[in-house]
Amino acid sequence: MHTRIRALRALAACFLLGCTATTPMPPAAPSEVRAEGPRVFARRPELQVELRGPKDARYDNVAFGLNGKHVNLTVKNITSAPQDVRGFQVAFVAARAGVAFPCQVRTATETRIREPQALQPGESYSFERDIDCRLALPGQYTITVHGRFGAAPDMASGQDLAGTFPLELKAPAHAGPRAHRGKPGLYVAISGDPFMRAVAPSEEGKYRAVVAIINGSLQPIELHGPRIVARVVKVGQTLSCLEDPKELHPPSVLAPGAVHTESVLVSCVVGQPGEFEVRTLFETEPGDPQPLELDGFRLTVTNDPRLYSVPSPFYLDTR
């Protein structure tokens, strides 16, 4: 507490006197982990970086993994001359049990408001970047972060290691993707928008859910015409509506760490207000002797505009 007060007083004094202040990096919060370091960028030895990331996160069933987490990279000028820090780009590598999961590769310079173009001698700045990886399975991950400054045709050109940290993605019991007994390493999950606006009978049958098919193994997995079979039950009733099997369209060979997502029409969902449960089976091929029962999800059909919203484009895929 006293350290924080002293830091705030020093900043106030520098502001009044017109001096250049460097904000000290605060201790990592309980929910954060600090990577080993600080380290010097190999291609920019005049800049030192210290990496912090989340220690753990809750598995998001709607996003099929990690959602809304970021890292902080505190970059410091350790020379006696100003240093250009424009166009700071970051790339991630995420691995679980030796399997690399996909991360978005940024190929253009990011333009961010209020980020400095240069650091004065001794000055530091904390850059925040989203962890843009599809961590589709709960478990322990190793996140490796690389960075570079300035424009380049691709991120692999001239990137330097910023650090590595562990991240545990936690899912509640009986939640998250289900493992298929007949195909080791194959996981499947289904999700959908939890609210839908009530509609007239003529507009029913347009609700869409999203299926995720995941290869969590080190070996490719072959798929031959997988299908999803949905059953919709109104809460409080015993009768249900059984959908016809819906064919899915993943690659015929799913690479290690690959995540295939696809929307499916659930036409049994009616447009009248009520609570519904969507229960599904996944078949690796027609006549699968070991169909996989997925975690169902609950859907509320309502007239209350405070609850429903325009569906995300993720749920409007017309495949």
RODO-2510 file (C-alpha; in nm, 4 decimals, decimal comma):
residues 319
     n   res          X          Y          Z
     1     m     0,0000     0,0000     0,0000
     2     h     0,2770     0,2442     0,0997
     3     t     0,4678     0,1578    -0,2176
     4     r     0,1637     0,2444    -0,4284
     5     i     0,1171     0,5772    -0,2450
     6     r     0,4828     0,6680    -0,2997
     7     a     0,4527     0,5840    -0,6703
     8     l     0,1434     0,8034    -0,7065
     9     r     0,3171     1,0931    -0,5287
    10     a     0,6184     1,0593    -0,7572
    11     l     0,3968     1,0687    -1,0641
    12     a     0,2162     1,3772    -0,9363
    13     a     0,5464     1,5539    -0,8688
    14     c     0,6768     1,4722    -1,2149
    15     f     0,3548     1,5999    -1,3699
    16     l     0,3853     1,9313    -1,1860
    17     l     0,7584     1,9703    -1,2557
    18     g     0,7427     1,8603    -1,6178
    19     c     0,9799     1,5646    -1,5816
    20     t     0,9540     1,2277    -1,7596
    21     a     0,8115     0,9576    -1,5352
    22     t     0,8316     0,5815    -1,5678
    23     t     0,5493     0,3908    -1,4006
    24     p     0,6881     0,0987    -1,1982
    25     m     0,5463    -0,2378    -1,2947
    26     p     0,3047    -0,3459    -1,0179
    27     p     0,3266    -0,6903    -0,8600
    28     a     0,1358    -0,9585    -1,0491
    29     a    -0,2253    -0,9870    -0,9335
    30     p    -0,3365    -1,3205    -0,7801
    31     s    -0,5068    -1,4091    -1,1084
    32     e    -0,1941    -1,3295    -1,3132
    33     v     0,1365    -1,5009    -1,3698
    34     r     0,4596    -1,3293    -1,4660
    35     a     0,6749    -1,4993    -1,7270
    36     e     1,0439    -1,5487    -1,6688
    37     g     1,2300    -1,2280    -1,7286
    38     p     1,2581    -0,9472    -1,7968
    39     r     1,4345    -1,0278    -2,1218
    40     v     1,5878    -0,8210    -2,4006
    41     f     1,4452    -0,8446    -2,7524
    42     a     1,7077    -1,0272    -2,9595
    43     r     1,6618    -0,7994    -3,2625
    44     r     1,6019    -0,4871    -3,0541
    45     p     1,8558    -0,5141    -2,7693
    46     e     1,7819    -0,1544    -2,6738
    47     l     1,4357    -0,2677    -2,5552
    48     q     1,3581    -0,4860    -2,2561
    49     v     1,0246    -0,6676    -2,2172
    50     e     0,8442    -0,8237    -1,9228
    51     l     0,5395    -1,0415    -1,9888
    52     r     0,2355    -1,1023    -1,7682
    53     g    -0,0654    -1,3207    -1,8510
    54     p    -0,3666    -1,4808    -1,6832
    55     k    -0,2888    -1,7714    -1,4521
    56     d    -0,6217    -1,9409    -1,5216
    57     a    -0,9512    -1,8792    -1,6966
    58     r    -1,2988    -2,0283    -1,7113
    59     y    -1,3892    -2,2327    -2,0178
    60     d    -1,6533    -2,0474    -2,2199
    61     n    -1,9032    -2,2957    -2,3651
    62     v    -2,0441    -2,0403    -2,6094
    63     a    -1,7019    -1,9397    -2,7461
    64     f    -1,5720    -2,2990    -2,7286
    65     g    -1,2737    -2,2082    -2,5153
    66     l    -1,0943    -1,8966    -2,3995
    67     n    -1,2757    -1,5658    -2,4250
    68     g    -1,1812    -1,2097    -2,3312
    69     k    -0,8321    -1,2643    -2,1879
    70     h    -0,5186    -1,0660    -2,2672
    71     v    -0,1501    -1,0321    -2,1871
    72     n     0,0477    -0,7266    -2,0809
    73     l     0,3940    -0,6690    -2,2224
    74     t     0,5856    -0,3951    -2,0421
    75     v     0,8519    -0,2646    -2,2795
    76     k     1,1336    -0,0461    -2,1428
    77     n     1,3947     0,1633    -2,3210
    78     i     1,7235     0,0670    -2,1542
    79     t     1,9421     0,2989    -2,3621
    80     s     2,0299     0,6688    -2,3471
    81     a     1,8500     0,7545    -2,6737
    82     p     1,4809     0,7571    -2,7774
    83     q     1,3591     0,4308    -2,9333
    84     d     1,0868     0,3814    -3,1946
    85     v     0,8138     0,1403    -3,0758
    86     r     0,5547     0,1955    -3,3478
    87     g     0,3602    -0,0980    -3,4895
    88     f     0,4113    -0,3407    -3,2002
    89     q     0,2751    -0,6767    -3,3197
    90     v     0,2300    -0,9919    -3,1133
    91     a     0,1950    -1,3573    -3,2120
    92     f     0,0977    -1,6484    -2,9852
    93     v     0,1728    -2,0190    -2,9796
    94     a    -0,0567    -2,2272    -2,7559
    95     a     0,0147    -2,5925    -2,6725
    96     r    -0,1740    -2,8477    -2,4602
    97     a    -0,0147    -3,1875    -2,3895
    98     g     0,2218    -3,1261    -2,6799
    99     v    -0,0570    -3,0383    -2,9247
   100     a    -0,0491    -2,6884    -3,0778
   101     f    -0,3877    -2,5144    -3,1064
   102     p    -0,4592    -2,2457    -3,3671
   103     c    -0,3802    -1,8823    -3,2987
   104     q    -0,4628    -1,5929    -3,5261
   105     v    -0,1577    -1,4620    -3,7093
   106     r    -0,1517    -1,0841    -3,7435
   107     t     0,0049    -0,9848    -4,0734
   108     a    -0,0332    -0,6065    -4,0567
   109     t     0,0784    -0,3355    -3,8190
   110     e    -0,1772    -0,2754    -3,5483
   111     t    -0,2892     0,0831    -3,5006
   112     r    -0,3849     0,1484    -3,1393
   113     i    -0,4970     0,4788    -2,9932
   114     r    -0,2910     0,6224    -2,7079
   115     e     0,0029     0,3871    -2,7589
   116     p     0,3353     0,5711    -2,7830
   117     q     0,5366     0,5979    -3,1004
   118     a     0,8636     0,6189    -2,9099
   119     l     1,0016     0,5588    -2,5605
   120     q     1,2402     0,8058    -2,4032
   121     p     1,5544     0,6825    -2,2201
   122     g     1,4467     0,4847    -1,9126
   123     e     1,0778     0,5105    -2,0066
   124     s     0,8491     0,2047    -2,0174
   125     y     0,5014     0,1319    -2,1467
   126     s     0,2667    -0,1628    -2,0919
   127     f     0,1158    -0,2918    -2,4179
   128     e    -0,2058    -0,4950    -2,3884
   129     r    -0,2831    -0,7625    -2,6462
   130     d    -0,5724    -1,0110    -2,6637
   131     i    -0,4882    -1,3815    -2,6543
   132     d    -0,6340    -1,4650    -2,9930
   133     c    -0,6019    -1,8452    -2,9755
   134     r    -0,8722    -2,1106    -3,0081
   135     l    -0,8092    -2,3026    -2,6849
   136     a    -1,0927    -2,5428    -2,7534
   137     l    -1,0313    -2,7924    -2,4712
   138     p    -1,0084    -2,7410    -2,0950
   139     g    -0,6695    -2,8182    -1,9421
   140     q    -0,3182    -2,6839    -1,8907
   141     y    -0,1671    -2,4808    -2,1743
   142     t     0,1741    -2,3323    -2,2367
   143     i     0,1432    -1,9911    -2,4030
   144     t     0,4464    -1,8589    -2,5894
   145     v     0,4462    -1,4951    -2,6970
   146     h     0,6574    -1,3336    -2,9697
   147     g     0,6717    -0,9689    -3,0659
   148     r     0,8111    -0,7350    -3,3265
   149     f     0,8028    -0,3643    -3,4087
   150     g     0,7196    -0,1983    -3,7385
   151     a     0,5476    -0,3149    -4,0550
   152     a     0,6406    -0,6467    -4,2161
   153     p     0,4813    -0,8659    -4,4824
   154     d     0,4293    -1,1441    -4,2283
   155     m     0,4598    -1,1904    -3,8531
   156     a     0,7254    -1,4615    -3,8876
   157     s     0,9657    -1,1997    -4,0240
   158     g     1,1887    -1,0680    -3,7475
   159     q     0,9883    -1,1704    -3,4411
   160     d     1,1516    -1,2072    -3,0989
   161     l     1,0570    -1,4168    -2,7996
   162     a     0,8816    -1,2095    -2,5322
   163     g     0,8198    -1,4933    -2,2872
   164     t     0,6245    -1,8059    -2,1978
   165     f     0,3678    -1,8666    -1,9243
   166     p     0,1282    -2,1442    -1,8126
   167     l    -0,2489    -2,0993    -1,8424
   168     e    -0,5048    -2,3387    -1,6963
   169     l    -0,8416    -2,3369    -1,8706
   170     k    -1,1016    -2,4622    -1,6232
   171     a    -1,4425    -2,6086    -1,7037
   172     p    -1,7118    -2,6981    -1,4494
   173     a    -1,7765    -3,0666    -1,3923
   174     h    -1,9695    -3,2292    -1,6792
   175     a    -1,9160    -2,9239    -1,9014
   176     g    -1,7062    -2,8574    -2,2072
   177     p    -1,6418    -3,0809    -2,5091
   178     r    -1,7071    -3,4529    -2,4764
   179     a    -1,4477    -3,7165    -2,5685
   180     h    -1,5533    -3,9788    -2,8233
   181     r    -1,4862    -4,3305    -2,6933
   182     g    -1,4424    -4,4805    -3,0379
   183     k    -1,1925    -4,2229    -3,1667
   184     p    -0,9198    -4,1321    -2,9160
   185     g    -0,8434    -3,7602    -2,9206
   186     l    -1,1725    -3,6601    -3,0846
   187     y    -1,3846    -3,4117    -2,8875
   188     v    -1,7208    -3,2605    -2,9775
   189     a    -1,9310    -2,9797    -2,8285
   190     i    -2,2508    -2,7956    -2,9169
   191     s    -2,3750    -2,4554    -2,8093
   192     g    -2,6303    -2,1952    -2,9049
   193     d    -2,7594    -1,8504    -2,8250
   194     p    -2,9393    -1,8931    -2,4877
   195     f    -3,2182    -1,6476    -2,5801
   196     m    -3,4387    -1,6163    -2,8854
   197     r    -3,7067    -1,3640    -2,9695
   198     a    -4,0585    -1,5074    -2,9884
   199     v    -4,1842    -1,5135    -3,3486
   200     a    -4,5014    -1,5935    -3,5379
   201     p    -4,5560    -1,9578    -3,6448
   202     s    -4,4782    -1,8615    -4,0046
   203     e    -4,1271    -1,7576    -3,8977
   204     e    -4,0436    -2,0612    -3,6838
   205     g    -3,7756    -2,3169    -3,7600
   206     k    -3,4828    -2,0787    -3,8126
   207     y    -3,2872    -2,1278    -3,4884
   208     r    -2,9268    -2,2379    -3,5359
   209     a    -2,6823    -2,4026    -3,2981
   210     v    -2,3070    -2,4403    -3,3491
   211     v    -2,1098    -2,7649    -3,3339
   212     a    -1,7352    -2,7783    -3,2637
   213     i    -1,5274    -3,0828    -3,3650
   214     i    -1,1805    -3,0864    -3,2096
   215     n    -0,8719    -3,3011    -3,2520
   216     g    -0,6909    -3,2954    -2,9186
   217     s    -0,4396    -3,5654    -3,0135
   218     l    -0,1014    -3,5726    -3,1838
   219     q    -0,2367    -3,7804    -3,4718
   220     p    -0,4701    -3,6883    -3,7617
   221     i    -0,8278    -3,8143    -3,7261
   222     e    -1,0309    -3,9342    -4,0233
   223     l    -1,4005    -3,8461    -4,0413
   224     h    -1,6497    -4,0060    -4,2780
   225     g    -1,9758    -3,8143    -4,2996
   226     p    -2,0313    -3,7147    -3,9342
   227     r    -2,3840    -3,6205    -3,8336
   228     i    -2,5662    -3,4512    -3,5490
   229     v    -2,9099    -3,5610    -3,4243
   230     a    -3,0991    -3,3097    -3,2078
   231     r    -3,3994    -3,3530    -2,9820
   232     v    -3,5854    -3,0505    -2,8421
   233     v    -3,7815    -3,0823    -2,5179
   234     k    -3,9980    -2,8121    -2,3624
   235     v    -3,9111    -2,7842    -1,9929
   236     g    -4,1829    -2,9385    -1,7796
   237     q    -4,3156    -3,1620    -2,0560
   238     t    -4,2361    -3,5220    -2,1508
   239     l    -4,3048    -3,4952    -2,5224
   240     s    -4,0139    -3,4006    -2,7483
   241     c    -3,9448    -3,3139    -3,1104
   242     l    -3,6794    -3,5264    -3,2837
   243     e    -3,4849    -3,3659    -3,5684
   244     d    -3,3730    -3,5482    -3,8790
   245     p    -2,9966    -3,6193    -3,8753
   246     k    -2,7957    -3,3212    -3,9984
   247     e    -2,4820    -3,3920    -4,1994
   248     l    -2,1702    -3,1999    -4,0959
   249     h    -1,8926    -3,0902    -4,3286
   250     p    -1,5531    -3,0980    -4,1542
   251     p    -1,2344    -3,1855    -4,3443
   252     s    -1,2084    -3,5579    -4,4145
   253     v    -0,8875    -3,5548    -4,2086
   254     l    -0,8776    -3,3357    -3,8991
   255     a    -0,5197    -3,2294    -3,8213
   256     p    -0,3802    -3,2308    -3,4659
   257     g    -0,5092    -2,9267    -3,2773
   258     a    -0,7601    -2,8434    -3,5520
   259     v    -1,0998    -2,7006    -3,4516
   260     h    -1,3900    -2,7192    -3,6964
   261     t    -1,7034    -2,5159    -3,6170
   262     e    -2,0257    -2,5337    -3,8117
   263     s    -2,3799    -2,4112    -3,7588
   264     v    -2,6756    -2,6476    -3,7820
   265     l    -3,0444    -2,5713    -3,8160
   266     v    -3,2607    -2,6788    -3,5186
   267     s    -3,6043    -2,6499    -3,6714
   268     c    -3,7881    -2,8041    -3,3741
   269     v    -3,7452    -2,4842    -3,1726
   270     v    -4,0849    -2,3104    -3,1798
   271     g    -4,1417    -1,9374    -3,1656
   272     q    -4,3749    -1,9291    -2,8656
   273     p    -4,2388    -1,8154    -2,5264
   274     g    -4,1042    -2,0934    -2,3085
   275     e    -3,7994    -2,2810    -2,1831
   276     f    -3,6501    -2,5515    -2,4044
   277     e    -3,3669    -2,8027    -2,3753
   278     v    -3,1681    -2,8998    -2,6836
   279     r    -3,0197    -3,2494    -2,6504
   280     t    -2,7932    -3,3931    -2,9178
   281     l    -2,6074    -3,7026    -3,0326
   282     f    -2,2959    -3,6943    -3,2502
   283     e    -2,2223    -3,9736    -3,4984
   284     t    -1,8799    -4,0051    -3,6607
   285     e    -2,0569    -4,1680    -3,9569
   286     p    -2,4079    -4,2912    -4,0391
   287     g    -2,4879    -4,5905    -3,8198
   288     d    -2,2136    -4,5094    -3,5668
   289     p    -2,2343    -4,7924    -3,3073
   290     q    -2,1053    -4,5576    -3,0366
   291     p    -2,2834    -4,2226    -3,0855
   292     l    -2,1607    -3,9536    -2,8496
   293     e    -2,4145    -3,7824    -2,6247
   294     l    -2,3237    -3,4146    -2,5976
   295     d    -2,3963    -3,1721    -2,3168
   296     g    -2,7336    -3,0173    -2,3866
   297     f    -2,8086    -2,6494    -2,3481
   298     r    -3,1147    -2,4531    -2,2446
   299     l    -3,2884    -2,1978    -2,4644
   300     t    -3,5370    -1,9302    -2,3575
   301     v    -3,7856    -1,8026    -2,6138
   302     t    -3,9129    -1,4671    -2,4898
   303     n    -4,0885    -1,1434    -2,5774
   304     d    -3,8707    -0,9501    -2,3326
   305     p    -3,6331    -0,7305    -2,5396
   306     r    -3,4002    -0,6981    -2,2401
   307     l    -3,3093    -1,0657    -2,2693
   308     y    -3,2740    -1,1441    -2,6372
   309     s    -3,0430    -0,9659    -2,8791
   310     v    -2,9475    -0,9854    -3,2441
   311     p    -2,7689    -1,3225    -3,2791
   312     s    -2,3962    -1,3177    -3,3318
   313     p    -2,2851    -1,3861    -3,6907
   314     f    -2,1299    -1,6998    -3,5389
   315     y    -2,4855    -1,8373    -3,5091
   316     l    -2,6063    -1,7113    -3,8452
   317     d    -2,3818    -1,9252    -4,0634
   318     t    -2,6102    -2,0599    -4,3361
   319     r    -2,4011    -2,3651    -4,4214
***
